[in-house]
């Protein structure tokens, strides 16, 4: 696995998650992956631009209002 290959990293994390279930049923996997991936991405971009929400929104391809809502949602 190339450490810069995002799909491979996600697959490895999912393999680990499923291996830790020990017989329990998995639920809400899509929501878990989307929320964690989105919050990590938002925090990373915000940190890169010194918390400049306008610039972060531009880089992320979303409007600033949407970004503000997501910052509140994920408590960033």
N, CA, C and O atoms as a CHARMM CRD file, in Angstrom:
* protein
*
  304
    1    1 UNK  N      0.85000  -1.19000   0.00000 PROA 1      0.00000
    2    1 UNK  CA     0.00000   0.00000   0.00000 PROA 1      0.00000
    3    1 UNK  C      0.88900   1.24400   0.00000 PROA 1      0.00000
    4    1 UNK  O      1.79900   1.37000   0.82000 PROA 1      0.00000
    5    2 UNK  N      0.61900   2.13800  -0.90800 PROA 2      0.00000
    6    2 UNK  CA     1.30700   3.42500  -0.94700 PROA 2      0.00000
    7    2 UNK  C      0.64100   4.32300   0.09200 PROA 2      0.00000
    8    2 UNK  O     -0.58000   4.48100   0.07700 PROA 2      0.00000
    9    3 UNK  N      1.42200   4.90900   0.98900 PROA 3      0.00000
   10    3 UNK  CA     0.85100   5.70200   2.08300 PROA 3      0.00000
   11    3 UNK  C      0.11000   6.94500   1.57400 PROA 3      0.00000
   12    3 UNK  O     -0.64200   7.56100   2.32900 PROA 3      0.00000
   13    4 UNK  N      0.31300   7.31700   0.31100 PROA 4      0.00000
   14    4 UNK  CA    -0.39900   8.47800  -0.23200 PROA 4      0.00000
   15    4 UNK  C     -1.62400   8.06700  -1.03600 PROA 4      0.00000
   16    4 UNK  O     -2.28800   8.92200  -1.62200 PROA 4      0.00000
   17    5 UNK  N     -1.93100   6.79700  -1.07500 PROA 5      0.00000
   18    5 UNK  CA    -3.07900   6.28300  -1.81500 PROA 5      0.00000
   19    5 UNK  C     -4.29600   6.29000  -0.89100 PROA 5      0.00000
   20    5 UNK  O     -4.47400   5.37600  -0.08600 PROA 5      0.00000
   21    6 UNK  N     -5.13600   7.32600  -1.01100 PROA 6      0.00000
   22    6 UNK  CA    -6.28000   7.49500  -0.11100 PROA 6      0.00000
   23    6 UNK  C     -7.21400   6.27900  -0.09500 PROA 6      0.00000
   24    6 UNK  O     -7.57900   5.82100   0.98700 PROA 6      0.00000
   25    7 UNK  N     -7.61400   5.74000  -1.25400 PROA 7      0.00000
   26    7 UNK  CA    -8.47400   4.55200  -1.20000 PROA 7      0.00000
   27    7 UNK  C     -7.84200   3.38800  -0.43600 PROA 7      0.00000
   28    7 UNK  O     -8.53500   2.68100   0.29600 PROA 7      0.00000
   29    8 UNK  N     -6.54700   3.18700  -0.59900 PROA 8      0.00000
   30    8 UNK  CA    -5.87700   2.10200   0.12500 PROA 8      0.00000
   31    8 UNK  C     -5.87900   2.36600   1.62500 PROA 8      0.00000
   32    8 UNK  O     -6.06100   1.44000   2.41500 PROA 8      0.00000
   33    9 UNK  N     -5.68000   3.61700   2.02500 PROA 9      0.00000
   34    9 UNK  CA    -5.72300   3.97300   3.45200 PROA 9      0.00000
   35    9 UNK  C     -7.11200   3.72700   4.03300 PROA 9      0.00000
   36    9 UNK  O     -7.24400   3.18300   5.13000 PROA 9      0.00000
   37   10 UNK  N     -8.13700   4.12500   3.30300 PROA 10     0.00000
   38   10 UNK  CA    -9.51300   3.91500   3.76800 PROA 10     0.00000
   39   10 UNK  C     -9.81000   2.42600   3.87000 PROA 10     0.00000
   40   10 UNK  O    -10.39500   1.97100   4.85300 PROA 10     0.00000
   41   11 UNK  N     -9.40400   1.66400   2.84900 PROA 11     0.00000
   42   11 UNK  CA    -9.62800   0.21200   2.89800 PROA 11     0.00000
   43   11 UNK  C     -8.94300  -0.41600   4.09900 PROA 11     0.00000
   44   11 UNK  O     -9.52400  -1.27200   4.76600 PROA 11     0.00000
   45   12 UNK  N     -7.72100  -0.00300   4.37900 PROA 12     0.00000
   46   12 UNK  CA    -6.99600  -0.55500   5.52800 PROA 12     0.00000
   47   12 UNK  C     -7.71700  -0.23000   6.83300 PROA 12     0.00000
   48   12 UNK  O     -7.83900  -1.08900   7.70600 PROA 12     0.00000
   49   13 UNK  N     -8.19300   1.00500   6.96700 PROA 13     0.00000
   50   13 UNK  CA    -8.92300   1.39300   8.18300 PROA 13     0.00000
   51   13 UNK  C    -10.22600   0.60600   8.31500 PROA 13     0.00000
   52   13 UNK  O    -10.59200   0.18600   9.41200 PROA 13     0.00000
   53   14 UNK  N    -10.92500   0.40600   7.19600 PROA 14     0.00000
   54   14 UNK  CA   -12.16700  -0.36900   7.24300 PROA 14     0.00000
   55   14 UNK  C    -11.88700  -1.82500   7.58800 PROA 14     0.00000
   56   14 UNK  O    -12.63200  -2.43100   8.35700 PROA 14     0.00000
   57   15 UNK  N    -10.82400  -2.39400   7.02900 PROA 15     0.00000
   58   15 UNK  CA   -10.44600  -3.77600   7.38200 PROA 15     0.00000
   59   15 UNK  C    -10.19700  -3.87400   8.88600 PROA 15     0.00000
   60   15 UNK  O    -10.64000  -4.82000   9.53600 PROA 15     0.00000
   61   16 UNK  N     -9.49200  -2.90100   9.42500 PROA 16     0.00000
   62   16 UNK  CA    -9.21700  -2.88600  10.86800 PROA 16     0.00000
   63   16 UNK  C    -10.51600  -2.76700  11.66800 PROA 16     0.00000
   64   16 UNK  O    -10.71800  -3.48600  12.64700 PROA 16     0.00000
   65   17 UNK  N    -11.38900  -1.85700  11.24600 PROA 17     0.00000
   66   17 UNK  CA   -12.66500  -1.66200  11.93700 PROA 17     0.00000
   67   17 UNK  C    -13.46000  -2.97400  11.98100 PROA 17     0.00000
   68   17 UNK  O    -13.94100  -3.38400  13.03700 PROA 17     0.00000
   69   18 UNK  N    -13.59000  -3.62400  10.81800 PROA 18     0.00000
   70   18 UNK  CA   -14.37300  -4.85700  10.76500 PROA 18     0.00000
   71   18 UNK  C    -13.70100  -5.99000  11.54500 PROA 18     0.00000
   72   18 UNK  O    -14.38500  -6.84600  12.10500 PROA 18     0.00000
   73   19 UNK  N    -12.39000  -5.99800  11.58300 PROA 19     0.00000
   74   19 UNK  CA   -11.69600  -7.05500  12.33600 PROA 19     0.00000
   75   19 UNK  C    -11.88700  -6.88600  13.84400 PROA 19     0.00000
   76   19 UNK  O    -11.76000  -7.85400  14.59400 PROA 19     0.00000
   77   20 UNK  N    -12.19000  -5.67300  14.29400 PROA 20     0.00000
   78   20 UNK  CA   -12.37200  -5.39900  15.71900 PROA 20     0.00000
   79   20 UNK  C    -13.79900  -5.67600  16.20900 PROA 20     0.00000
   80   20 UNK  O    -14.05900  -5.59800  17.41000 PROA 20     0.00000
   81   21 UNK  N    -14.71400  -5.99300  15.30900 PROA 21     0.00000
   82   21 UNK  CA   -16.11700  -6.18000  15.70800 PROA 21     0.00000
   83   21 UNK  C    -16.34000  -7.42400  16.55100 PROA 21     0.00000
   84   21 UNK  O    -17.24600  -7.44400  17.38400 PROA 21     0.00000
   85   22 UNK  N    -15.55100  -8.44500  16.35900 PROA 22     0.00000
   86   22 UNK  CA   -15.63600  -9.68100  17.14500 PROA 22     0.00000
   87   22 UNK  C    -17.07200 -10.21100  17.23900 PROA 22     0.00000
   88   22 UNK  O    -17.59500 -10.45800  18.32600 PROA 22     0.00000
   89   23 UNK  N    -17.68600 -10.37400  16.07300 PROA 23     0.00000
   90   23 UNK  CA   -19.02300 -10.95400  16.02000 PROA 23     0.00000
   91   23 UNK  C    -20.16500  -9.96100  16.09300 PROA 23     0.00000
   92   23 UNK  O    -21.29700 -10.31100  15.76000 PROA 23     0.00000
   93   24 UNK  N    -19.90900  -8.75000  16.51100 PROA 24     0.00000
   94   24 UNK  CA   -20.96500  -7.74100  16.53000 PROA 24     0.00000
   95   24 UNK  C    -21.27700  -7.31500  15.10200 PROA 24     0.00000
   96   24 UNK  O    -20.42100  -7.38100  14.22100 PROA 24     0.00000
   97   25 UNK  N    -22.51400  -6.87700  14.88500 PROA 25     0.00000
   98   25 UNK  CA   -22.90300  -6.42400  13.55400 PROA 25     0.00000
   99   25 UNK  C    -22.49500  -4.97400  13.35000 PROA 25     0.00000
  100   25 UNK  O    -22.64700  -4.13300  14.23600 PROA 25     0.00000
  101   26 UNK  N    -21.97500  -4.70800  12.16600 PROA 26     0.00000
  102   26 UNK  CA   -21.59900  -3.33500  11.81000 PROA 26     0.00000
  103   26 UNK  C    -22.85100  -2.55000  11.43300 PROA 26     0.00000
  104   26 UNK  O    -23.73200  -3.06600  10.74600 PROA 26     0.00000
  105   27 UNK  N    -22.92100  -1.31700  11.88000 PROA 27     0.00000
  106   27 UNK  CA   -24.02200  -0.44200  11.49800 PROA 27     0.00000
  107   27 UNK  C    -23.48700   0.97200  11.29700 PROA 27     0.00000
  108   27 UNK  O    -22.52400   1.37600  11.94700 PROA 27     0.00000
  109   28 UNK  N    -24.10500   1.70500  10.41100 PROA 28     0.00000
  110   28 UNK  CA   -23.75900   3.10500  10.21100 PROA 28     0.00000
  111   28 UNK  C    -22.36400   3.34300   9.66800 PROA 28     0.00000
  112   28 UNK  O    -21.77500   4.39300   9.92500 PROA 28     0.00000
  113   29 UNK  N    -21.82200   2.38700   8.91800 PROA 29     0.00000
  114   29 UNK  CA   -20.44900   2.51200   8.42700 PROA 29     0.00000
  115   29 UNK  C    -20.31000   3.68300   7.45800 PROA 29     0.00000
  116   29 UNK  O    -19.34200   4.44000   7.53800 PROA 29     0.00000
  117   30 UNK  N    -21.25300   3.83700   6.55600 PROA 30     0.00000
  118   30 UNK  CA   -21.17800   4.93400   5.58500 PROA 30     0.00000
  119   30 UNK  C    -21.15000   6.28100   6.29400 PROA 30     0.00000
  120   30 UNK  O    -20.30900   7.12800   5.99000 PROA 30     0.00000
  121   31 UNK  N    -22.05500   6.47900   7.22400 PROA 31     0.00000
  122   31 UNK  CA   -22.10400   7.74700   7.96400 PROA 31     0.00000
  123   31 UNK  C    -20.80600   7.97800   8.74100 PROA 31     0.00000
  124   31 UNK  O    -20.28300   9.09200   8.76400 PROA 31     0.00000
  125   32 UNK  N    -20.29500   6.93400   9.36900 PROA 32     0.00000
  126   32 UNK  CA   -19.05900   7.04400  10.13300 PROA 32     0.00000
  127   32 UNK  C    -17.90200   7.48700   9.22700 PROA 32     0.00000
  128   32 UNK  O    -17.15900   8.40600   9.57000 PROA 32     0.00000
  129   33 UNK  N    -17.75700   6.83700   8.08900 PROA 33     0.00000
  130   33 UNK  CA   -16.65900   7.16100   7.17100 PROA 33     0.00000
  131   33 UNK  C    -16.82000   8.57700   6.62600 PROA 33     0.00000
  132   33 UNK  O    -15.84900   9.33100   6.56600 PROA 33     0.00000
  133   34 UNK  N    -18.02900   8.93900   6.23100 PROA 34     0.00000
  134   34 UNK  CA   -18.25400  10.26200   5.65200 PROA 34     0.00000
  135   34 UNK  C    -18.00700  11.35500   6.68800 PROA 34     0.00000
  136   34 UNK  O    -17.35800  12.35500   6.38000 PROA 34     0.00000
  137   35 UNK  N    -18.50400  11.18500   7.89100 PROA 35     0.00000
  138   35 UNK  CA   -18.31000  12.19400   8.94000 PROA 35     0.00000
  139   35 UNK  C    -16.84100  12.34100   9.31200 PROA 35     0.00000
  140   35 UNK  O    -16.32800  13.45500   9.41600 PROA 35     0.00000
  141   36 UNK  N    -16.17200  11.21800   9.51100 PROA 36     0.00000
  142   36 UNK  CA   -14.76200  11.30100   9.89800 PROA 36     0.00000
  143   36 UNK  C    -13.91700  11.86400   8.77000 PROA 36     0.00000
  144   36 UNK  O    -13.03900  12.69500   9.00400 PROA 36     0.00000
  145   37 UNK  N    -14.17500  11.41800   7.55000 PROA 37     0.00000
  146   37 UNK  CA   -13.41500  11.92300   6.41000 PROA 37     0.00000
  147   37 UNK  C    -13.64000  13.40400   6.18700 PROA 37     0.00000
  148   37 UNK  O    -12.69900  14.14800   5.90900 PROA 37     0.00000
  149   38 UNK  N    -14.88600  13.83000   6.30900 PROA 38     0.00000
  150   38 UNK  CA   -15.19400  15.24000   6.09800 PROA 38     0.00000
  151   38 UNK  C    -14.58000  16.10700   7.18700 PROA 38     0.00000
  152   38 UNK  O    -13.98100  17.14000   6.89100 PROA 38     0.00000
  153   39 UNK  N    -14.72100  15.70600   8.42200 PROA 39     0.00000
  154   39 UNK  CA   -14.19500  16.53400   9.50500 PROA 39     0.00000
  155   39 UNK  C    -12.67100  16.63400   9.44100 PROA 39     0.00000
  156   39 UNK  O    -12.11300  17.69900   9.70000 PROA 39     0.00000
  157   40 UNK  N    -12.00200  15.54900   9.10300 PROA 40     0.00000
  158   40 UNK  CA   -10.54500  15.56300   8.97600 PROA 40     0.00000
  159   40 UNK  C    -10.11800  16.48400   7.84100 PROA 40     0.00000
  160   40 UNK  O     -9.17000  17.25600   7.98300 PROA 40     0.00000
  161   41 UNK  N    -10.82500  16.39800   6.71100 PROA 41     0.00000
  162   41 UNK  CA   -10.50200  17.23300   5.55600 PROA 41     0.00000
  163   41 UNK  C    -10.71200  18.70500   5.86800 PROA 41     0.00000
  164   41 UNK  O     -9.86200  19.53500   5.54500 PROA 41     0.00000
  165   42 UNK  N    -11.83200  19.03500   6.49000 PROA 42     0.00000
  166   42 UNK  CA   -12.11500  20.42700   6.83300 PROA 42     0.00000
  167   42 UNK  C    -11.05200  20.97700   7.78100 PROA 42     0.00000
  168   42 UNK  O    -10.54400  22.07900   7.57600 PROA 42     0.00000
  169   43 UNK  N    -10.71900  20.21400   8.81400 PROA 43     0.00000
  170   43 UNK  CA    -9.70800  20.67100   9.77700 PROA 43     0.00000
  171   43 UNK  C     -8.36200  20.85500   9.10200 PROA 43     0.00000
  172   43 UNK  O     -7.67200  21.84100   9.35800 PROA 43     0.00000
  173   44 UNK  N     -7.98300  19.93300   8.25600 PROA 44     0.00000
  174   44 UNK  CA    -6.70100  20.01500   7.55600 PROA 44     0.00000
  175   44 UNK  C     -6.62400  21.29000   6.72100 PROA 44     0.00000
  176   44 UNK  O     -5.64600  22.03300   6.80300 PROA 44     0.00000
  177   45 UNK  N     -7.65700  21.54000   5.91800 PROA 45     0.00000
  178   45 UNK  CA    -7.64600  22.71800   5.04600 PROA 45     0.00000
  179   45 UNK  C     -7.68600  23.99700   5.87800 PROA 45     0.00000
  180   45 UNK  O     -6.95600  24.94300   5.58100 PROA 45     0.00000
  181   46 UNK  N     -8.51400  24.04300   6.90200 PROA 46     0.00000
  182   46 UNK  CA    -8.56200  25.21900   7.76200 PROA 46     0.00000
  183   46 UNK  C     -7.20100  25.50200   8.39400 PROA 46     0.00000
  184   46 UNK  O     -6.77300  26.65500   8.45300 PROA 46     0.00000
  185   47 UNK  N     -6.53000  24.47400   8.85800 PROA 47     0.00000
  186   47 UNK  CA    -5.19500  24.64800   9.43700 PROA 47     0.00000
  187   47 UNK  C     -4.20800  25.16300   8.39000 PROA 47     0.00000
  188   47 UNK  O     -3.37400  26.01600   8.69400 PROA 47     0.00000
  189   48 UNK  N     -4.29700  24.65400   7.16600 PROA 48     0.00000
  190   48 UNK  CA    -3.38100  25.06400   6.09600 PROA 48     0.00000
  191   48 UNK  C     -3.52300  26.53900   5.74600 PROA 48     0.00000
  192   48 UNK  O     -2.55100  27.18400   5.35400 PROA 48     0.00000
  193   49 UNK  N     -4.74200  27.07800   5.88900 PROA 49     0.00000
  194   49 UNK  CA    -4.98100  28.48100   5.50700 PROA 49     0.00000
  195   49 UNK  C     -5.10200  29.38500   6.73100 PROA 49     0.00000
  196   49 UNK  O     -5.64900  30.48500   6.64400 PROA 49     0.00000
  197   50 UNK  N     -4.60000  28.92700   7.85500 PROA 50     0.00000
  198   50 UNK  CA    -4.61300  29.75000   9.06200 PROA 50     0.00000
  199   50 UNK  C     -6.00900  30.11100   9.52900 PROA 50     0.00000
  200   50 UNK  O     -6.23100  31.22000  10.01500 PROA 50     0.00000
  201   51 UNK  N     -6.95900  29.18900   9.38800 PROA 51     0.00000
  202   51 UNK  CA    -8.35600  29.33900   9.81800 PROA 51     0.00000
  203   51 UNK  C     -9.13200  30.37100   8.98300 PROA 51     0.00000
  204   51 UNK  O    -10.20200  30.81300   9.40200 PROA 51     0.00000
  205   52 UNK  N     -8.61900  30.75400   7.83100 PROA 52     0.00000
  206   52 UNK  CA    -9.31500  31.68700   6.94900 PROA 52     0.00000
  207   52 UNK  C    -10.46300  30.93700   6.27100 PROA 52     0.00000
  208   52 UNK  O    -10.24800  30.17000   5.33300 PROA 52     0.00000
  209   53 UNK  N    -11.68500  31.16900   6.76000 PROA 53     0.00000
  210   53 UNK  CA   -12.83400  30.40800   6.28000 PROA 53     0.00000
  211   53 UNK  C    -13.16200  30.68200   4.82100 PROA 53     0.00000
  212   53 UNK  O    -13.58700  29.77300   4.10800 PROA 53     0.00000
  213   54 UNK  N    -12.97700  31.89800   4.36600 PROA 54     0.00000
  214   54 UNK  CA   -13.25000  32.21500   2.96100 PROA 54     0.00000
  215   54 UNK  C    -12.31500  31.44300   2.04300 PROA 54     0.00000
  216   54 UNK  O    -12.75100  30.87000   1.04400 PROA 54     0.00000
  217   55 UNK  N    -11.03900  31.42900   2.37900 PROA 55     0.00000
  218   55 UNK  CA   -10.06200  30.70000   1.57000 PROA 55     0.00000
  219   55 UNK  C    -10.29000  29.19400   1.65700 PROA 55     0.00000
  220   55 UNK  O    -10.18700  28.49000   0.65200 PROA 55     0.00000
  221   56 UNK  N    -10.59800  28.70200   2.84700 PROA 56     0.00000
  222   56 UNK  CA   -10.87500  27.26800   3.01000 PROA 56     0.00000
  223   56 UNK  C    -12.08800  26.86300   2.18800 PROA 56     0.00000
  224   56 UNK  O    -12.07100  25.82300   1.53000 PROA 56     0.00000
  225   57 UNK  N    -13.13000  27.66400   2.21900 PROA 57     0.00000
  226   57 UNK  CA   -14.34000  27.35900   1.44800 PROA 57     0.00000
  227   57 UNK  C    -14.02200  27.31700  -0.04200 PROA 57     0.00000
  228   57 UNK  O    -14.51700  26.44900  -0.76200 PROA 57     0.00000
  229   58 UNK  N    -13.19600  28.25300  -0.50400 PROA 58     0.00000
  230   58 UNK  CA   -12.82000  28.27600  -1.91800 PROA 58     0.00000
  231   58 UNK  C    -12.07400  27.00200  -2.29000 PROA 58     0.00000
  232   58 UNK  O    -12.37700  26.37400  -3.30500 PROA 58     0.00000
  233   59 UNK  N    -11.09900  26.62000  -1.47100 PROA 59     0.00000
  234   59 UNK  CA   -10.31100  25.41400  -1.73100 PROA 59     0.00000
  235   59 UNK  C    -11.19600  24.17200  -1.71800 PROA 59     0.00000
  236   59 UNK  O    -11.03700  23.28100  -2.55300 PROA 59     0.00000
  237   60 UNK  N    -12.12200  24.11700  -0.77800 PROA 60     0.00000
  238   60 UNK  CA   -13.00100  22.95100  -0.62900 PROA 60     0.00000
  239   60 UNK  C    -14.12100  22.90800  -1.67000 PROA 60     0.00000
  240   60 UNK  O    -14.75300  21.87000  -1.86900 PROA 60     0.00000
  241   61 UNK  N    -14.35900  24.03700  -2.32700 PROA 61     0.00000
  242   61 UNK  CA   -15.41500  24.07700  -3.33500 PROA 61     0.00000
  243   61 UNK  C    -16.80400  24.16500  -2.74500 PROA 61     0.00000
  244   61 UNK  O    -17.75200  23.59300  -3.28300 PROA 61     0.00000
  245   62 UNK  N    -16.93000  24.88300  -1.63700 PROA 62     0.00000
  246   62 UNK  CA   -18.23900  25.07400  -1.01100 PROA 62     0.00000
  247   62 UNK  C    -18.36900  26.53300  -0.60500 PROA 62     0.00000
  248   62 UNK  O    -17.37600  27.25600  -0.52000 PROA 62     0.00000
  249   63 UNK  N    -19.60000  26.96000  -0.35500 PROA 63     0.00000
  250   63 UNK  CA   -19.73700  28.35600   0.06600 PROA 63     0.00000
  251   63 UNK  C    -19.40100  28.48100   1.55400 PROA 63     0.00000
  252   63 UNK  O    -19.42100  27.50400   2.30100 PROA 63     0.00000
  253   64 UNK  N    -19.09700  29.70200   1.95200 PROA 64     0.00000
  254   64 UNK  CA   -18.63500  29.95400   3.31800 PROA 64     0.00000
  255   64 UNK  C    -19.70100  29.61400   4.35600 PROA 64     0.00000
  256   64 UNK  O    -19.37200  29.14500   5.44600 PROA 64     0.00000
  257   65 UNK  N    -20.96700  29.84300   4.03300 PROA 65     0.00000
  258   65 UNK  CA   -22.05100  29.50300   4.95800 PROA 65     0.00000
  259   65 UNK  C    -22.10400  28.01400   5.24800 PROA 65     0.00000
  260   65 UNK  O    -22.29000  27.60300   6.39400 PROA 65     0.00000
  261   66 UNK  N    -21.93900  27.20500   4.20700 PROA 66     0.00000
  262   66 UNK  CA   -21.91400  25.75000   4.38800 PROA 66     0.00000
  263   66 UNK  C    -20.72900  25.34800   5.24800 PROA 66     0.00000
  264   66 UNK  O    -20.85400  24.50800   6.13900 PROA 66     0.00000
  265   67 UNK  N    -19.58000  25.95000   4.97700 PROA 67     0.00000
  266   67 UNK  CA   -18.39900  25.64300   5.77600 PROA 67     0.00000
  267   67 UNK  C    -18.62700  25.99800   7.24000 PROA 67     0.00000
  268   67 UNK  O    -18.27800  25.21900   8.12600 PROA 67     0.00000
  269   68 UNK  N    -19.21000  27.16500   7.50300 PROA 68     0.00000
  270   68 UNK  CA   -19.47800  27.56600   8.89800 PROA 68     0.00000
  271   68 UNK  C    -20.36500  26.54700   9.60400 PROA 68     0.00000
  272   68 UNK  O    -20.11900  26.20400  10.76000 PROA 68     0.00000
  273   69 UNK  N    -21.40200  26.06000   8.90900 PROA 69     0.00000
  274   69 UNK  CA   -22.29700  25.06100   9.50100 PROA 69     0.00000
  275   69 UNK  C    -21.55100  23.78300   9.82700 PROA 69     0.00000
  276   69 UNK  O    -21.77500  23.17500  10.87400 PROA 69     0.00000
  277   70 UNK  N    -20.66500  23.37300   8.93300 PROA 70     0.00000
  278   70 UNK  CA   -19.90700  22.14400   9.15500 PROA 70     0.00000
  279   70 UNK  C    -18.87800  22.32800  10.27900 PROA 70     0.00000
  280   70 UNK  O    -18.61700  21.39300  11.03600 PROA 70     0.00000
  281   71 UNK  N    -18.30100  23.51200  10.38900 PROA 71     0.00000
  282   71 UNK  CA   -17.38000  23.79500  11.49500 PROA 71     0.00000
  283   71 UNK  C    -18.11200  23.65500  12.82400 PROA 71     0.00000
  284   71 UNK  O    -17.57500  23.08600  13.77400 PROA 71     0.00000
  285   72 UNK  N    -19.32400  24.16800  12.89400 PROA 72     0.00000
  286   72 UNK  CA   -20.13300  24.04100  14.10800 PROA 72     0.00000
  287   72 UNK  C    -20.51600  22.57900  14.35400 PROA 72     0.00000
  288   72 UNK  O    -20.44500  22.09700  15.48400 PROA 72     0.00000
  289   73 UNK  N    -20.92400  21.87700  13.29000 PROA 73     0.00000
  290   73 UNK  CA   -21.34400  20.48100  13.39900 PROA 73     0.00000
  291   73 UNK  C    -20.23100  19.61600  13.97800 PROA 73     0.00000
  292   73 UNK  O    -20.46800  18.80800  14.87600 PROA 73     0.00000
  293   74 UNK  N    -19.02100  19.78900  13.46100 PROA 74     0.00000
  294   74 UNK  CA   -17.89500  18.97300  13.89600 PROA 74     0.00000
  295   74 UNK  C    -17.09100  19.59400  15.03400 PROA 74     0.00000
  296   74 UNK  O    -16.09000  19.03500  15.48200 PROA 74     0.00000
  297   75 UNK  N    -17.54500  20.75700  15.49300 PROA 75     0.00000
  298   75 UNK  CA   -16.88600  21.45700  16.60900 PROA 75     0.00000
  299   75 UNK  C    -15.40000  21.67600  16.31600 PROA 75     0.00000
  300   75 UNK  O    -14.53500  21.34700  17.12700 PROA 75     0.00000
  301   76 UNK  N    -15.13200  22.23300  15.15200 PROA 76     0.00000
  302   76 UNK  CA   -13.74300  22.48400  14.72700 PROA 76     0.00000
  303   76 UNK  C    -13.27600  23.84800  15.19600 PROA 76     0.00000
  304   76 UNK  O    -12.13700  24.23500  14.93400 PROA 76     0.00000
